[in-house]
Amino acid sequence: MRLLLDQNVPAGLRLLLPSHDVRTAFRMGWATFSNGDLLAAAEAAGFDVLISCDQNLSYQQNLTGHRISILVLETNCWEIIKRRAVPIEQTI
């Protein structure tokens, strides 16, 4: 699967998901995009999943009609994310 990490997700997560093609918003040149622009760009680029730590994403955006799946993590704390790599992988 093609996964995109939002700017607020620790980039190290990509190393914990080796069976996927994981890119970061920063490396894609999308670090300054608003949530709506990021969703549109990710869909247009063929990403399957957007991973974000933005708890307000579903309140700020109308997510109906999007083909991309969105996974919102509970925290952006790297120590917690590292310990939850297996459940994150299972969710994807």
N, CA, C and O atoms as CSV, one atom per row, in Angstrom:
chain,resi,resn,atom,element,x,y,z
A,1,MET,N,N,0.834,-1.178,0.000
A,1,MET,CA,C,0.000,0.000,0.000
A,1,MET,C,C,0.878,1.240,0.000
A,1,MET,O,O,2.008,1.226,0.489
A,2,ARG,N,N,0.340,2.298,-0.553
A,2,ARG,CA,C,1.031,3.595,-0.537
A,2,ARG,C,C,0.482,4.423,0.612
A,2,ARG,O,O,-0.707,4.738,0.656
A,3,LEU,N,N,1.363,4.770,1.540
A,3,LEU,CA,C,0.983,5.499,2.731
A,3,LEU,C,C,1.643,6.865,2.737
A,3,LEU,O,O,2.799,7.007,2.339
A,4,LEU,N,N,0.901,7.876,3.192
A,4,LEU,CA,C,1.433,9.223,3.326
A,4,LEU,C,C,1.359,9.623,4.789
A,4,LEU,O,O,0.297,9.557,5.410
A,5,LEU,N,N,2.505,10.043,5.339
A,5,LEU,CA,C,2.549,10.537,6.704
A,5,LEU,C,C,2.377,12.045,6.692
A,5,LEU,O,O,3.136,12.759,6.036
A,6,ASP,N,N,1.390,12.524,7.410
A,6,ASP,CA,C,1.156,13.955,7.556
A,6,ASP,C,C,2.358,14.577,8.268
A,6,ASP,O,O,3.160,13.878,8.887
A,7,GLN,N,N,2.465,15.872,8.171
A,7,GLN,CA,C,3.579,16.611,8.749
A,7,GLN,C,C,3.692,16.412,10.259
A,7,GLN,O,O,4.785,16.537,10.810
A,8,ASN,N,N,2.601,16.108,10.930
A,8,ASN,CA,C,2.604,15.982,12.383
A,8,ASN,C,C,2.910,14.566,12.884
A,8,ASN,O,O,2.868,14.316,14.088
A,9,VAL,N,N,3.211,13.655,11.984
A,9,VAL,CA,C,3.526,12.272,12.344
A,9,VAL,C,C,5.047,12.105,12.337
A,9,VAL,O,O,5.702,12.521,11.381
A,10,PRO,N,N,5.619,11.505,13.383
A,10,PRO,CA,C,7.066,11.284,13.377
A,10,PRO,C,C,7.492,10.478,12.147
A,10,PRO,O,O,6.939,9.414,11.869
A,11,ALA,N,N,8.471,10.994,11.423
A,11,ALA,CA,C,8.916,10.361,10.173
A,11,ALA,C,C,9.467,8.959,10.401
A,11,ALA,O,O,9.494,8.150,9.474
A,12,GLY,N,N,9.900,8.664,11.606
A,12,GLY,CA,C,10.425,7.337,11.913
A,12,GLY,C,C,9.410,6.227,11.742
A,12,GLY,O,O,9.780,5.060,11.620
A,13,LEU,N,N,8.129,6.580,11.730
A,13,LEU,CA,C,7.091,5.564,11.553
A,13,LEU,C,C,7.279,4.830,10.232
A,13,LEU,O,O,6.955,3.647,10.128
A,14,ARG,N,N,7.797,5.520,9.229
A,14,ARG,CA,C,7.974,4.858,7.928
A,14,ARG,C,C,8.916,3.665,8.029
A,14,ARG,O,O,8.777,2.702,7.274
A,15,LEU,N,N,9.873,3.716,8.953
A,15,LEU,CA,C,10.814,2.611,9.138
A,15,LEU,C,C,10.160,1.413,9.816
A,15,LEU,O,O,10.656,0.292,9.713
A,16,LEU,N,N,9.056,1.646,10.503
A,16,LEU,CA,C,8.341,0.575,11.189
A,16,LEU,C,C,7.299,-0.100,10.293
A,16,LEU,O,O,6.631,-1.044,10.714
A,17,LEU,N,N,7.166,0.387,9.061
A,17,LEU,CA,C,6.184,-0.161,8.120
A,17,LEU,C,C,6.887,-0.577,6.825
A,17,LEU,O,O,6.546,-0.075,5.754
A,18,PRO,N,N,7.860,-1.483,6.906
A,18,PRO,CA,C,8.691,-1.795,5.738
A,18,PRO,C,C,7.969,-2.483,4.585
A,18,PRO,O,O,8.476,-2.494,3.463
A,19,SER,N,N,6.807,-3.050,4.836
A,19,SER,CA,C,6.104,-3.740,3.751
A,19,SER,C,C,5.247,-2.787,2.913
A,19,SER,O,O,4.541,-3.220,2.002
A,20,HIS,N,N,5.311,-1.499,3.223
A,20,HIS,CA,C,4.522,-0.496,2.500
A,20,HIS,C,C,5.431,0.553,1.872
A,20,HIS,O,O,6.578,0.727,2.284
A,21,ASP,N,N,4.909,1.238,0.885
A,21,ASP,CA,C,5.586,2.381,0.272
A,21,ASP,C,C,5.140,3.605,1.066
A,21,ASP,O,O,4.041,4.119,0.857
A,22,VAL,N,N,5.997,4.070,1.978
A,22,VAL,CA,C,5.632,5.148,2.891
A,22,VAL,C,C,6.395,6.413,2.513
A,22,VAL,O,O,7.620,6.403,2.394
A,23,ARG,N,N,5.661,7.486,2.327
A,23,ARG,CA,C,6.245,8.794,2.018
A,23,ARG,C,C,5.794,9.782,3.078
A,23,ARG,O,O,4.797,9.555,3.763
A,24,THR,N,N,6.524,10.869,3.210
A,24,THR,CA,C,6.140,11.925,4.141
A,24,THR,C,C,5.665,13.142,3.353
A,24,THR,O,O,6.091,13.374,2.221
A,25,ALA,N,N,4.780,13.907,3.970
A,25,ALA,CA,C,4.307,15.138,3.339
A,25,ALA,C,C,5.489,16.065,3.070
A,25,ALA,O,O,5.528,16.746,2.045
A,26,PHE,N,N,6.447,16.090,3.985
A,26,PHE,CA,C,7.624,16.944,3.813
A,26,PHE,C,C,8.401,16.565,2.548
A,26,PHE,O,O,8.734,17.426,1.734
A,27,ARG,N,N,8.681,15.290,2.397
A,27,ARG,CA,C,9.457,14.844,1.223
A,27,ARG,C,C,8.702,15.003,-0.088
A,27,ARG,O,O,9.309,15.115,-1.153
A,28,MET,N,N,7.383,15.012,-0.004
A,28,MET,CA,C,6.572,15.212,-1.202
A,28,MET,C,C,6.461,16.698,-1.550
A,28,MET,O,O,5.923,17.048,-2.600
A,29,GLY,N,N,6.965,17.570,-0.678
A,29,GLY,CA,C,6.858,19.006,-0.899
A,29,GLY,C,C,5.518,19.563,-0.466
A,29,GLY,O,O,5.130,20.650,-0.894
A,30,TRP,N,N,4.805,18.831,0.380
A,30,TRP,CA,C,3.456,19.198,0.787
A,30,TRP,C,C,3.375,19.605,2.256
A,30,TRP,O,O,2.282,19.621,2.822
A,31,ALA,N,N,4.485,19.929,2.879
A,31,ALA,CA,C,4.521,20.204,4.324
A,31,ALA,C,C,3.641,21.371,4.728
A,31,ALA,O,O,3.130,21.394,5.848
A,32,THR,N,N,3.456,22.328,3.857
A,32,THR,CA,C,2.677,23.519,4.216
A,32,THR,C,C,1.222,23.449,3.755
A,32,THR,O,O,0.469,24.405,3.940
A,33,PHE,N,N,0.821,22.329,3.159
A,33,PHE,CA,C,-0.553,22.199,2.669
A,33,PHE,C,C,-1.540,22.157,3.825
A,33,PHE,O,O,-1.256,21.588,4.879
A,34,SER,N,N,-2.694,22.759,3.618
A,34,SER,CA,C,-3.796,22.606,4.568
A,34,SER,C,C,-4.308,21.173,4.466
A,34,SER,O,O,-3.972,20.459,3.522
A,35,ASN,N,N,-5.113,20.754,5.426
A,35,ASN,CA,C,-5.643,19.385,5.404
A,35,ASN,C,C,-6.399,19.079,4.114
A,35,ASN,O,O,-6.236,18.008,3.529
A,36,GLY,N,N,-7.218,20.015,3.683
A,36,GLY,CA,C,-7.990,19.784,2.454
A,36,GLY,C,C,-7.095,19.643,1.238
A,36,GLY,O,O,-7.309,18.757,0.410
A,37,ASP,N,N,-6.097,20.502,1.119
A,37,ASP,CA,C,-5.165,20.420,-0.006
A,37,ASP,C,C,-4.329,19.148,0.060
A,37,ASP,O,O,-4.033,18.536,-0.966
A,38,LEU,N,N,-3.949,18.754,1.277
A,38,LEU,CA,C,-3.160,17.537,1.445
A,38,LEU,C,C,-3.962,16.306,1.037
A,38,LEU,O,O,-3.441,15.423,0.356
A,39,LEU,N,N,-5.212,16.244,1.444
A,39,LEU,CA,C,-6.078,15.133,1.043
A,39,LEU,C,C,-6.217,15.056,-0.473
A,39,LEU,O,O,-6.117,13.977,-1.058
A,40,ALA,N,N,-6.445,16.195,-1.099
A,40,ALA,CA,C,-6.606,16.224,-2.552
A,40,ALA,C,C,-5.321,15.801,-3.257
A,40,ALA,O,O,-5.366,15.029,-4.214
A,41,ALA,N,N,-4.185,16.296,-2.797
A,41,ALA,CA,C,-2.906,15.948,-3.415
A,41,ALA,C,C,-2.590,14.468,-3.221
A,41,ALA,O,O,-2.111,13.806,-4.141
A,42,ALA,N,N,-2.858,13.953,-2.025
A,42,ALA,CA,C,-2.590,12.539,-1.744
A,42,ALA,C,C,-3.448,11.632,-2.610
A,42,ALA,O,O,-2.962,10.630,-3.135
A,43,GLU,N,N,-4.712,11.973,-2.762
A,43,GLU,CA,C,-5.596,11.179,-3.622
A,43,GLU,C,C,-5.139,11.239,-5.072
A,43,GLU,O,O,-5.093,10.219,-5.759
A,44,ALA,N,N,-4.806,12.429,-5.529
A,44,ALA,CA,C,-4.376,12.590,-6.922
A,44,ALA,C,C,-3.081,11.822,-7.199
A,44,ALA,O,O,-2.856,11.362,-8.319
A,45,ALA,N,N,-2.237,11.689,-6.184
A,45,ALA,CA,C,-0.960,10.977,-6.343
A,45,ALA,C,C,-1.107,9.470,-6.144
A,45,ALA,O,O,-0.134,8.729,-6.282
A,46,GLY,N,N,-2.309,9.017,-5.822
A,46,GLY,CA,C,-2.556,7.582,-5.716
A,46,GLY,C,C,-2.235,6.953,-4.380
A,46,GLY,O,O,-2.040,5.741,-4.301
A,47,PHE,N,N,-2.177,7.758,-3.318
A,47,PHE,CA,C,-1.946,7.181,-1.997
A,47,PHE,C,C,-3.208,6.456,-1.532
A,47,PHE,O,O,-4.327,6.867,-1.841
A,48,ASP,N,N,-3.008,5.373,-0.787
A,48,ASP,CA,C,-4.120,4.587,-0.259
A,48,ASP,C,C,-4.563,5.062,1.120
A,48,ASP,O,O,-5.749,5.034,1.449
A,49,VAL,N,N,-3.585,5.502,1.926
A,49,VAL,CA,C,-3.871,5.874,3.311
A,49,VAL,C,C,-3.098,7.138,3.675
A,49,VAL,O,O,-1.919,7.271,3.348
A,50,LEU,N,N,-3.770,8.058,4.352
A,50,LEU,CA,C,-3.135,9.219,4.964
A,50,LEU,C,C,-3.095,8.952,6.456
A,50,LEU,O,O,-4.128,8.693,7.072
A,51,ILE,N,N,-1.903,9.015,7.039
A,51,ILE,CA,C,-1.756,8.836,8.478
A,51,ILE,C,C,-1.462,10.205,9.077
A,51,ILE,O,O,-0.533,10.896,8.659
A,52,SER,N,N,-2.274,10.587,10.068
A,52,SER,CA,C,-2.159,11.903,10.682
A,52,SER,C,C,-2.300,11.774,12.192
A,52,SER,O,O,-2.811,10.775,12.698
A,53,CYS,N,N,-1.845,12.789,12.896
A,53,CYS,CA,C,-2.064,12.887,14.337
A,53,CYS,C,C,-3.024,14.019,14.653
A,53,CYS,O,O,-3.216,14.364,15.819
A,54,ASP,N,N,-3.624,14.594,13.633
A,54,ASP,CA,C,-4.537,15.721,13.791
A,54,ASP,C,C,-5.903,15.215,14.230
A,54,ASP,O,O,-6.694,14.747,13.412
A,55,GLN,N,N,-6.173,15.313,15.530
A,55,GLN,CA,C,-7.422,14.822,16.096
A,55,GLN,C,C,-8.646,15.552,15.557
A,55,GLN,O,O,-9.758,15.033,15.641
A,56,ASN,N,N,-8.459,16.736,15.012
A,56,ASN,CA,C,-9.581,17.528,14.508
A,56,ASN,C,C,-9.838,17.340,13.019
A,56,ASN,O,O,-10.743,17.967,12.467
A,57,LEU,N,N,-9.077,16.507,12.374
A,57,LEU,CA,C,-9.180,16.331,10.925
A,57,LEU,C,C,-10.602,16.017,10.477
A,57,LEU,O,O,-11.096,16.610,9.518
A,58,SER,N,N,-11.256,15.096,11.159
A,58,SER,CA,C,-12.610,14.710,10.739
A,58,SER,C,C,-13.631,15.813,10.995
A,58,SER,O,O,-14.700,15.817,10.384
A,59,TYR,N,N,-13.319,16.741,11.882
A,59,TYR,CA,C,-14.227,17.859,12.155
A,59,TYR,C,C,-13.979,19.022,11.200
A,59,TYR,O,O,-14.881,19.815,10.926
A,60,GLN,N,N,-12.749,19.118,10.694
A,60,GLN,CA,C,-12.373,20.228,9.825
A,60,GLN,C,C,-12.660,19.946,8.350
A,60,GLN,O,O,-12.794,20.873,7.551
A,61,GLN,N,N,-12.752,18.680,8.000
A,61,GLN,CA,C,-12.903,18.298,6.597
A,61,GLN,C,C,-14.139,17.428,6.407
A,61,GLN,O,O,-14.502,16.646,7.285
A,62,ASN,N,N,-14.769,17.571,5.272
A,62,ASN,CA,C,-15.828,16.651,4.878
A,62,ASN,C,C,-15.129,15.450,4.236
A,62,ASN,O,O,-14.591,15.554,3.134
A,63,LEU,N,N,-15.143,14.336,4.918
A,63,LEU,CA,C,-14.384,13.171,4.465
A,63,LEU,C,C,-15.197,12.233,3.580
A,63,LEU,O,O,-14.656,11.247,3.080
A,64,THR,N,N,-16.462,12.511,3.378
A,64,THR,CA,C,-17.266,11.661,2.508
A,64,THR,C,C,-16.834,11.862,1.056
A,64,THR,O,O,-16.475,12.965,0.643
A,65,GLY,N,N,-16.876,10.801,0.317
A,65,GLY,CA,C,-16.548,10.872,-1.098
A,65,GLY,C,C,-15.071,10.732,-1.416
A,65,GLY,O,O,-14.693,10.712,-2.587
A,66,HIS,N,N,-14.233,10.635,-0.403
A,66,HIS,CA,C,-12.797,10.447,-0.645
A,66,HIS,C,C,-12.497,8.964,-0.825
A,66,HIS,O,O,-13.089,8.114,-0.159
A,67,ARG,N,N,-11.579,8.666,-1.726
A,67,ARG,CA,C,-11.146,7.287,-1.937
A,67,ARG,C,C,-10.040,6.884,-0.972
A,67,ARG,O,O,-9.846,5.699,-0.703
A,68,ILE,N,N,-9.321,7.864,-0.456
A,68,ILE,CA,C,-8.197,7.602,0.439
A,68,ILE,C,C,-8.718,7.292,1.844
A,68,ILE,O,O,-9.666,7.919,2.318
A,69,SER,N,N,-8.093,6.328,2.494
A,69,SER,CA,C,-8.420,6.035,3.892
A,69,SER,C,C,-7.594,6.950,4.777
A,69,SER,O,O,-6.501,7.373,4.402
A,70,ILE,N,N,-8.119,7.249,5.944
A,70,ILE,CA,C,-7.432,8.139,6.866
A,70,ILE,C,C,-7.310,7.446,8.211
A,70,ILE,O,O,-8.296,6.981,8.781
A,71,LEU,N,N,-6.086,7.386,8.704
A,71,LEU,CA,C,-5.810,6.817,10.015
A,71,LEU,C,C,-5.302,7.950,10.894
A,71,LEU,O,O,-4.258,8.538,10.614
A,72,VAL,N,N,-6.044,8.257,11.962
A,72,VAL,CA,C,-5.637,9.308,12.888
A,72,VAL,C,C,-5.091,8.635,14.142
A,72,VAL,O,O,-5.803,7.912,14.839
A,73,LEU,N,N,-3.823,8.885,14.414
A,73,LEU,CA,C,-3.181,8.330,15.602
A,73,LEU,C,C,-3.550,9.169,16.822
A,73,LEU,O,O,-3.822,10.364,16.709
A,74,GLU,N,N,-3.557,8.532,17.976
A,74,GLU,CA,C,-3.949,9.211,19.211
A,74,GLU,C,C,-2.914,10.232,19.671
A,74,GLU,O,O,-3.257,11.168,20.394
A,75,THR,N,N,-1.678,10.074,19.272
A,75,THR,CA,C,-0.594,10.915,19.743
A,75,THR,C,C,0.490,11.007,18.679
A,75,THR,O,O,0.541,10.184,17.766
A,76,ASN,N,N,1.344,11.996,18.796
A,76,ASN,CA,C,2.514,12.050,17.923
A,76,ASN,C,C,3.789,11.813,18.726
A,76,ASN,O,O,4.890,12.096,18.253
A,77,CYS,N,N,3.634,11.293,19.943
A,77,CYS,CA,C,4.775,10.960,20.796
A,77,CYS,C,C,5.482,9.731,20.233
A,77,CYS,O,O,4.904,8.646,20.181
A,78,TRP,N,N,6.719,9.905,19.818
A,78,TRP,CA,C,7.475,8.847,19.159
A,78,TRP,C,C,7.588,7.593,20.027
A,78,TRP,O,O,7.458,6.482,19.513
A,79,GLU,N,N,7.824,7.749,21.316
A,79,GLU,CA,C,7.971,6.582,22.196
A,79,GLU,C,C,6.697,5.739,22.215
A,79,GLU,O,O,6.772,4.511,22.227
A,80,ILE,N,N,5.554,6.372,22.218
A,80,ILE,CA,C,4.282,5.634,22.216
A,80,ILE,C,C,4.043,5.006,20.850
A,80,ILE,O,O,3.621,3.852,20.770
A,81,ILE,N,N,4.301,5.734,19.790
A,81,ILE,CA,C,4.097,5.207,18.439
A,81,ILE,C,C,4.979,3.986,18.197
A,81,ILE,O,O,4.519,3.002,17.617
A,82,LYS,N,N,6.229,4.031,18.627
A,82,LYS,CA,C,7.130,2.882,18.458
A,82,LYS,C,C,6.562,1.633,19.118
A,82,LYS,O,O,6.629,0.538,18.560
A,83,ARG,N,N,6.003,1.809,20.307
A,83,ARG,CA,C,5.444,0.661,21.038
A,83,ARG,C,C,4.162,0.142,20.395
A,83,ARG,O,O,3.769,-1.001,20.629
A,84,ARG,N,N,3.515,0.967,19.592
A,84,ARG,CA,C,2.239,0.567,18.972
A,84,ARG,C,C,2.380,0.264,17.485
A,84,ARG,O,O,1.392,0.307,16.751
A,85,ALA,N,N,3.572,-0.038,17.040
A,85,ALA,CA,C,3.810,-0.296,15.617
A,85,ALA,C,C,2.969,-1.469,15.103
A,85,ALA,O,O,2.432,-1.404,13.998
A,86,VAL,N,N,2.853,-2.526,15.885
A,86,VAL,CA,C,2.092,-3.700,15.436
A,86,VAL,C,C,0.603,-3.370,15.274
A,86,VAL,O,O,0.033,-3.695,14.232
A,87,PRO,N,N,-0.050,-2.739,16.257
A,87,PRO,CA,C,-1.464,-2.380,16.049
A,87,PRO,C,C,-1.674,-1.395,14.892
A,87,PRO,O,O,-2.692,-1.452,14.202
A,88,ILE,N,N,-0.711,-0.496,14.686
A,88,ILE,CA,C,-0.823,0.436,13.562
A,88,ILE,C,C,-0.771,-0.347,12.260
A,88,ILE,O,O,-1.578,-0.114,11.359
A,89,GLU,N,N,0.169,-1.269,12.158
A,89,GLU,CA,C,0.290,-2.111,10.958
A,89,GLU,C,C,-0.985,-2.928,10.750
A,89,GLU,O,O,-1.461,-3.046,9.621
A,90,GLN,N,N,-1.530,-3.480,11.798
A,90,GLN,CA,C,-2.760,-4.272,11.684
A,90,GLN,C,C,-3.937,-3.430,11.231
A,90,GLN,O,O,-4.788,-3.903,10.478
A,91,THR,N,N,-3.993,-2.204,11.677
A,91,THR,CA,C,-5.081,-1.302,11.270
A,91,THR,C,C,-4.986,-0.967,9.793
A,91,THR,O,O,-5.994,-0.901,9.091
A,92,ILE,N,N,-3.763,-0.758,9.334
A,92,ILE,CA,C,-3.567,-0.445,7.914
A,92,ILE,C,C,-3.997,-1.637,7.081
A,92,ILE,O,O,-3.917,-1.593,5.853
